[in-house]
Amino acid sequence: MERALGYLQELVEIPTVSSKPEHHQDLKKGASAVEKILKEIGFTHVERWTTKTDVDALFAEHRGKNAKKTLLFYGHYDVQPVEPLEEWATPPFTLTKVGDWYHARGAEDNKGQLCCIFSALYKNLPDHLNIKFLIEGEEESSSRGLYELIDRKKEALKADYLLVFDVDILSINKGAVTCGTRGVYGFDIEVVTGLGDMHSGMYGGIARSATSELNFLLSKMLGPNGEILVPGFYDTMIVKSQHKKEMFYFQEPEGSFARYDTSEISSKERNYFLPTLEINGMFGGHTGSGSKTIIPVKAFAKMSIRTVDGQDGFDLIDQINSFLQSIKHPQVEVRVKKHAGGSYSFTDPQAPFIDHLRRTYKKITTEKCETVLSGASIPVASHLQKASGAVLAFAGVGLKEDCIHSPNERFSEQQIKKGVVFIKELLNELKEA
């Protein structure tokens, strides 16, 4: 526990925000800190791999004297931005104890969970198992530099098991093994209707507004109950059998928010087995205080797709682009720009590795361990799984109330203790593998 906290305090003080160029040198410092910890744990083989985006990933390898199997851990040392800063009750890059919780950006995602592994392995590398690590610095930026690196280093990454220790359990006493995630792909839409903003009196009723045109296009892509109206969007989707769907537990999310109707399509179906198309943000024209009566000539939407089995997100973005070009006004320019993305992942819930993880959760919780899927995504996981040849699973000791990606992110003493024990028990469990 104390060792995990020491490592966590060291790591959260480095503002490794991968989405902001001004933190590039902090990413270098974060990589150095992780490298030092890996060597301190006892890894004699540690390599620093630099991606094409000049961000370092750490690879470490331990070869057990009597090992027949290899366990590869994946994690990340980068974090989300802290804004809005005024909503933080404590300094975001200082580990601060508040009751039984430790607050900081990265306290849980993923520095806290990584430090549970580090503490469990400290001077305790097993003889019966090979251990590998791949820890990157751009997970919160869609792992944009890691894909090519994984392809180049795939021989070094070969493993039997791949564990992503970066997800939630259902409660502090109810474990959950995650067997798959939806894919995620991002893109931007830009609408241009002229050379410069125009006076809404002089040109009103004559000039087309970019914000209105964008609103029209978006309305043709999404229906009132979340259905995606882009032709062909669902065509390649592989529908899971009812038997497969019933293998997975789903916990209805709590909270006060506007919901889609679930009388015909359940929340479980929507979150696990159907894709989404989301408008993450839209802007154009005057957005400051006061009035400015203009007709904007540029408008933007930031979009994302969550994919399921059978879907390629980049192909879907191409379909969306073709659809928008076919319905836009001839004098309106529409530009679609792709960002990085990662594909859907799935592991058979009856795989032996999943059983090992379920049994391990029983050592740290009092209630039945469930098998779940995630509607969210860890973009690079499926790519790493294919390159390593490993059986992929997701585990962790995160909780919904940890406020990851939000102000006042936190991780409790109880979670840290359980995380350390979980890793130690997993290593023992894999003696039987």
Helices and strands as residue ranges (DSSP letters): H 2-12, G 21-23, H 24-41, E 45-50, E 56-62, E 69-76, G 85-87, E 96-98, E 101-103, H 111-121, E 129-136, G 139-141, H 146-152, E 161-165, E 176-181, E 183-192, E 198-199, H 210-219, H 242-246, H 267-268, I 269-273, E 276-284, E 294-295, E 298-307, H 313-327, E 333-342, E 345-346, H 352-362, E 370-374, H 381-388, E 391-395, G 400-402, E 410-412, H 413-429, G 430-432
